[in-house]
Amino acid sequence: MYDDEEMEAIRQRKLAQLQKQQASNVQEENQAVLDAQKQAILRQILTEEARQRLTNVKLARPQLAEAVELRLIQLSQQNTISEKISDLQLKEILRKLQGQKRETKINIRRL
């Protein structure tokens, strides 16, 4: 049915596919561990209301939320955060970051 060369080629393709799948699984596991660590840090430095707000922002503006999360984690690791960040403080942080990155231009054309 198959000669030895064809069988070897099939084995090699199957082995390559399994290795690729295993590498993908390892990468997904590593990402899950990093996400869990990030959430643990955010639980320590944000109040419940602030965490809820950040979750809502993540749904609407994922890039902005990611930038805020990374900045808060950096501040936490540098020990510059002495108490939990409240919802009002988080609003101010979001407003500052959003103001830097977002410039809205509206053109109205009448025909």
C-alpha positions in Angstrom: 0.0 0.0 0.0 2.6 2.6 1.1 6.3 2.2 0.6 8.8 3.0 3.3 9.5 6.6 2.1 5.8 7.5 2.1 5.3 6.0 5.6 8.3 7.9 6.9 7.0 11.2 5.4 3.6 10.6 7.0 5.3 9.9 10.4 7.4 13.1 10.0 4.3 15.2 9.2 2.4 13.7 12.2 5.4 14.2 14.5 5.7 17.9 13.4 2.0 18.4 13.9 2.1 16.9 17.4 5.2 19.1 18.3 3.4 22.2 17.1 0.3 21.3 19.0 2.3 20.7 22.2 4.2 24.0 21.8 0.8 25.8 21.4 -0.5 24.1 24.6 2.6 25.1 26.5 2.2 28.7 25.3 -1.5 28.8 26.3 -0.6 27.4 29.8 2.1 30.1 30.2 -0.3 32.8 29.2 -2.9 31.5 31.7 -0.3 31.6 34.5 0.7 35.1 33.6 -3.0 36.2 33.5 -3.6 34.7 36.9 -0.6 36.4 38.4 -1.7 39.7 36.9 -5.2 39.4 38.3 -3.8 38.5 41.7 -1.7 41.7 41.7 -4.6 43.8 40.6 -6.8 42.3 43.4 -4.2 43.5 45.9 -3.9 47.1 44.5 -7.5 47.9 43.4 -10.7 48.2 45.3 -13.6 46.1 44.2 -15.3 49.0 42.4 -12.0 49.9 40.6 -11.6 46.3 39.5 -15.1 46.3 38.2 -14.5 49.5 36.3 -11.3 48.1 34.8 -13.2 45.0 33.7 -15.8 47.2 32.0 -13.2 49.3 30.3 -11.5 46.1 29.1 -14.7 45.1 27.3 -15.0 48.4 25.5 -11.4 49.4 25.1 -9.1 46.4 25.6 -5.9 48.3 24.6 -6.5 51.1 27.1 -7.3 48.6 29.9 -4.1 46.6 29.1 -2.0 49.8 29.3 -3.6 50.7 32.6 -3.1 47.2 34.0 0.6 47.1 33.0 1.2 50.6 34.5 -0.5 49.7 37.7 1.5 46.5 38.0 4.7 48.4 37.3 3.9 50.9 40.1 3.1 48.0 42.4 6.3 46.3 41.8 8.2 49.5 42.4 6.4 49.8 45.7 5.0 53.3 44.9 1.4 52.3 45.7 0.8 52.6 49.4 -2.9 51.9 49.5 -5.5 50.4 47.3 -6.5 52.5 44.3 -10.1 53.6 44.5 -12.6 53.9 41.7 -12.2 57.7 41.6 -8.4 57.4 41.3 -8.8 54.8 38.6 -11.2 57.1 36.7 -8.5 59.9 36.8 -5.8 57.5 35.6 -8.1 56.4 32.7 -9.0 60.0 31.9 -5.3 60.9 31.7 -4.3 57.9 29.6 -7.3 58.3 27.3 -6.6 62.0 26.8 -3.0 61.2 25.7 -3.9 58.5 23.3 -7.3 59.6 21.9 -7.9 62.5 19.7 -11.3 62.7 18.2 -11.9 64.6 15.0 -15.4 65.0 13.6 -16.0 66.3 10.2 -19.5 67.3 9.2 -20.2 67.5 5.5 -23.4 68.9 4.2 -24.5 68.0 0.7 
